[in-house]
Amino acid sequence: MLSTILSFAASSSSGVGAGLGIGIGGGLGAVGAGVGIGIIFGKVIESVTRQPEMRDEITSIQWLGFALTEACFFYGLVAGLLSYVLK
């Protein structure tokens, strides 16, 4: 189904294809980032409850993981914007 949508978007000469590119790129990037951030924070809570003395080190690693996960969202958004600009 996704390949059908993408092939329709590529063959469309109007702005519909570009809009679909932004929607798909940004939407999938946001879903992936949301799931990733949820997993990161859930695991941080688990690990701090198991070893409270490691809280500072775990928190610093948490923020690194958060930043890398957010970067994935921005890559998806940029890919969608590139499909809009390069239609």
N, CA, C and O of each residue as an XYZ file, in Angstrom:
348
protein
N       0.816     -1.183      0.000
C       0.000      0.000      0.000
C       0.861      1.250      0.000
O       0.583      2.207     -0.723
N       1.914      1.237      0.819
C       2.802      2.395      0.877
C       3.479      2.631     -0.464
O       3.659      3.779     -0.871
N       3.859      1.553     -1.162
C       4.491      1.718     -2.471
C       3.513      2.318     -3.477
O       3.927      3.072     -4.358
N       2.230      1.998     -3.364
C       1.228      2.584     -4.239
C       1.100      4.079     -3.997
O       1.001      4.860     -4.943
N       1.100      4.473     -2.738
C       1.006      5.891     -2.401
C       2.230      6.635     -2.904
O       2.115      7.721     -3.470
N       3.417      6.043     -2.696
C       4.637      6.705     -3.123
C       4.740      6.797     -4.644
O       5.219      7.802     -5.169
N       4.295      5.757     -5.360
C       4.333      5.825     -6.822
C       3.337      6.856     -7.338
O       3.620      7.543     -8.319
N       2.174      6.976     -6.694
C       1.215      8.015     -7.061
C       1.806      9.390     -6.802
O       1.636     10.309     -7.604
N       2.500      9.527     -5.682
C       3.101     10.815     -5.341
C       4.193     11.190     -6.331
O       4.341     12.362     -6.676
N       4.945     10.223     -6.781
C       6.028     10.507     -7.716
C       5.495     10.868     -9.099
O       6.092     11.690     -9.794
N       4.377     10.263     -9.508
C       3.848     10.509    -10.847
C       2.959     11.745    -10.911
O       2.643     12.223    -12.000
N       2.561     12.255     -9.781
C       1.669     13.404     -9.754
C       2.440     14.671    -10.101
O       3.515     14.921     -9.555
N       1.886     15.468    -11.012
C       2.568     16.700    -11.406
C       2.111     17.887    -10.556
O       2.702     18.965    -10.634
N       1.086     17.705     -9.760
C       0.623     18.790     -8.908
C       1.377     18.769     -7.581
O       2.320     17.996     -7.418
N       0.983     19.584     -6.665
C       1.633     19.647     -5.362
C       1.231     18.524     -4.428
O       1.699     18.474     -3.291
N       0.367     17.616     -4.887
C      -0.095     16.527     -4.032
C       1.058     15.608     -3.652
O       1.183     15.215     -2.492
N       1.899     15.264     -4.621
C       3.024     14.376     -4.356
C       4.003     14.974     -3.368
O       4.520     14.278     -2.495
N       4.256     16.254     -3.505
C       5.183     16.917     -2.594
C       4.596     16.976     -1.190
O       5.310     16.789     -0.205
N       3.311     17.232     -1.101
C       2.658     17.256      0.205
C       2.672     15.892      0.867
O       2.842     15.786      2.082
N       2.492     14.846      0.068
C       2.576     13.496      0.616
C       3.979     13.188      1.099
O       4.154     12.502      2.106
N       4.981     13.690      0.389
C       6.367     13.466      0.809
C       6.648     14.088      2.161
O       7.283     13.471      3.016
N       6.174     15.312      2.353
C       6.367     15.974      3.646
C       5.586     15.251      4.732
O       6.094     15.047      5.835
N       4.363     14.866      4.428
C       3.541     14.177      5.415
C       4.112     12.834      5.825
O       4.149     12.502      7.010
N       4.556     12.064      4.848
C       5.103     10.746      5.157
C       6.440     10.869      5.862
O       6.682     10.188      6.859
N       7.319     11.740      5.349
C       8.634     11.907      5.965
C       8.552     12.434      7.389
O       9.174     11.883      8.297
N       7.791     13.491      7.581
C       7.651     14.055      8.922
C       6.873     13.155      9.859
O       7.208     13.042     11.039
N       5.831     12.512      9.338
C       5.009     11.640     10.182
C       5.747     10.409     10.663
O       5.694     10.075     11.847
N       6.433      9.732      9.760
C       7.192      8.552     10.173
C       8.352      8.931     11.087
O       8.684      8.202     12.022
N       8.961     10.076     10.808
C      10.033     10.538     11.691
C       9.526     10.841     13.092
O      10.196     10.532     14.077
N       8.342     11.446     13.188
C       7.781     11.774     14.498
C       7.366     10.521     15.257
O       7.565     10.435     16.469
N       6.795      9.554     14.558
C       6.397      8.311     15.220
C       7.621      7.573     15.743
O       7.637      7.101     16.880
N       8.637      7.479     14.907
C       9.859      6.797     15.329
C      10.529      7.479     16.501
O      10.995      6.816     17.428
N      10.581      8.803     16.466
C      11.193      9.544     17.573
C      10.374      9.388     18.853
O      10.942      9.255     19.938
N       9.067      9.402     18.738
C       8.224      9.239     19.919
C       8.404      7.884     20.578
O       8.496      7.783     21.802
N       8.452      6.849     19.763
C       8.664      5.500     20.303
C      10.052      5.394     20.928
O      10.210      4.839     22.016
N      11.048      5.926     20.238
C      12.414      5.861     20.759
C      12.580      6.595     22.069
O      13.229      6.091     22.986
N      12.004      7.773     22.171
C      12.106      8.556     23.404
C      11.375      7.863     24.543
O      11.844      7.874     25.681
N      10.232      7.263     24.244
C       9.511      6.512     25.273
C      10.323      5.341     25.803
O      10.355      5.092     27.008
N      10.977      4.627     24.900
C      11.812      3.507     25.322
C      12.989      3.997     26.159
O      13.319      3.404     27.186
N      13.621      5.085     25.714
C      14.782      5.619     26.451
C      14.391      5.983     27.875
O      15.046      5.555     28.825
N      13.337      6.766     28.034
C      12.969      7.209     29.372
C      12.462      6.065     30.240
O      12.671      6.072     31.453
N      11.801      5.084     29.638
C      11.374      3.915     30.398
C      12.551      3.122     30.935
O      12.542      2.682     32.085
N      13.562      2.942     30.099
C      14.749      2.211     30.531
C      15.551      2.998     31.558
O      16.165      2.404     32.444
N      15.557      4.322     31.455
C      16.245      5.146     32.459
C      15.584      4.983     33.817
O      16.266      4.846     34.832
N      14.262      4.997     33.837
C      13.549      4.822     35.106
C      13.862      3.450     35.696
O      14.092      3.327     36.900
N      13.870      2.412     34.847
C      14.217      1.072     35.326
C      15.621      1.018     35.904
O      15.832      0.475     36.988
N      16.572      1.578     35.185
C      17.967      1.467     35.623
C      18.248      2.295     36.860
O      19.065      1.886     37.685
N      17.606      3.440     37.022
C      17.823      4.254     38.226
C      17.206      3.582     39.445
O      17.745      3.688     40.546
N      16.086      2.894     39.264
C      15.507      2.196     40.410
C      16.347      0.982     40.802
O      16.355      0.590     41.969
N      17.051      0.387     39.846
C      17.907     -0.757     40.165
C      19.223     -0.320     40.799
O      19.707     -0.959     41.733
N      19.812      0.783     40.288
C      21.096      1.265     40.807
C      21.032      2.779     41.000
O      21.486      3.535     40.141
N      20.474      3.222     42.121
C      20.323      4.666     42.332
C      21.650      5.417     42.428
O      21.694      6.618     42.165
N      22.726      4.734     42.797
C      24.013      5.416     42.924
C      24.596      5.799     41.560
O      25.514      6.617     41.502
N      24.093      5.239     40.481
C      24.564      5.539     39.123
C      23.702      6.583     38.423
O      23.791      6.742     37.206
N      22.879      7.290     39.170
C      21.900      8.207     38.580
C      22.526      9.270     37.689
O      22.011      9.532     36.602
N      23.617      9.888     38.113
C      24.225     10.960     37.321
C      24.753     10.444     35.986
O      24.545     11.075     34.950
N      25.431      9.305     36.007
C      25.971      8.741     34.767
C      24.849      8.301     33.830
O      24.932      8.503     32.618
N      23.802      7.700     34.393
C      22.668      7.250     33.581
C      21.955      8.438     32.955
O      21.529      8.374     31.801
N      21.823      9.524     33.714
C      21.145     10.702     33.191
C      21.913     11.329     32.039
O      21.309     11.778     31.065
N      23.243     11.367     32.138
C      24.019     11.937     31.033
C      23.895     11.079     29.777
O      23.817     11.615     28.671
N      23.877      9.771     29.929
C      23.691      8.885     28.780
C      22.278      9.038     28.217
O      22.074      8.939     27.007
N      21.310      9.278     29.093
C      19.923      9.470     28.660
C      19.808     10.661     27.728
O      19.141     10.568     26.697
N      20.435     11.772     28.059
C      20.331     12.968     27.225
C      21.014     12.782     25.881
O      20.567     13.336     24.877
N      22.091     12.010     25.850
C      22.734     11.700     24.580
C      21.796     10.874     23.698
O      21.657     11.154     22.507
N      21.161      9.870     24.274
C      20.208      9.060     23.520
C      19.017      9.869     23.050
O      18.519      9.659     21.944
N      18.557     10.794     23.880
C      17.443     11.662     23.511
C      17.817     12.524     22.309
O      17.022     12.663     21.380
N      19.006     13.100     22.314
C      19.445     13.961     21.215
C      19.582     13.172     19.913
O      19.188     13.654     18.851
N      20.134     11.971     19.991
C      20.285     11.160     18.784
C      18.941     10.710     18.228
O      18.769     10.611     17.013
N      17.990     10.438     19.115
C      16.656     10.036     18.665
C      15.942     11.202     18.000
O      15.257     11.012     16.995
N      16.088     12.399     18.540
C      15.480     13.578     17.930
C      16.107     13.881     16.578
O      15.436     14.401     15.686
N      17.381     13.563     16.417
C      18.038     13.772     15.126
C      17.363     12.938     14.044
O      17.266     13.369     12.895
N      16.898     11.750     14.404
C      16.199     10.900     13.422
C      14.928     11.574     12.934
O      14.588     11.470     11.755
N      14.227     12.257     13.811
C      13.027     12.991     13.395
C      13.388     14.085     12.400
O      12.712     14.263     11.387
N      14.445     14.807     12.693
C      14.827     15.900     11.808
C      15.305     15.382     10.455
O      15.098     16.046      9.440
N      15.944     14.203     10.419
C      16.323     13.611      9.139
C      15.076     13.287      8.316
O      15.057     13.522      7.107
N      14.052     12.759      8.948
C      12.801     12.481      8.241
C      12.133     13.744      7.744
O      11.601     13.773      6.634
N      12.156     14.781      8.550
C      11.560     16.055      8.153
C      12.328     16.669      6.986
O      11.724     17.180      6.043
N      13.636     16.619      7.048
C      14.447     17.162      5.951
C      14.220     16.364      4.674
O      14.146     16.947      3.592
N      14.109     15.058      4.777
C      13.834     14.236      3.594
C      12.487     14.613      2.977
O      12.363     14.687      1.755
N      11.488     14.849      3.810
C      10.193     15.281      3.306
C      10.257     16.645      2.649
O       9.643     16.863      1.605
N      10.999     17.568      3.253
C      11.136     18.897      2.656
C      11.909     18.837      1.346
O      11.595     19.569      0.408
N      12.919     17.969      1.274
C      13.665     17.818      0.015
C      12.764     17.268     -1.087
O      12.882     17.675     -2.243
N      11.880     16.362     -0.744
C      10.955     15.844     -1.767
C       9.994     16.927     -2.225
O       9.532     16.909     -3.366
N       9.692     17.866     -1.346
C       8.814     18.977     -1.707
C       9.540     19.950     -2.632
O       8.978     20.417     -3.623
N      10.778     20.246     -2.301
C      11.537     21.235     -3.066
C      11.969     20.662     -4.414
O      11.952     21.370     -5.421
N      12.355     19.391     -4.441
C      12.886     18.784     -5.659
C      11.827     18.076     -6.488
O      12.147     17.171     -7.259
N      10.572     18.476     -6.338
C       9.490     17.810     -7.080
C       9.708     17.982     -8.519
O       8.913     17.499     -9.326
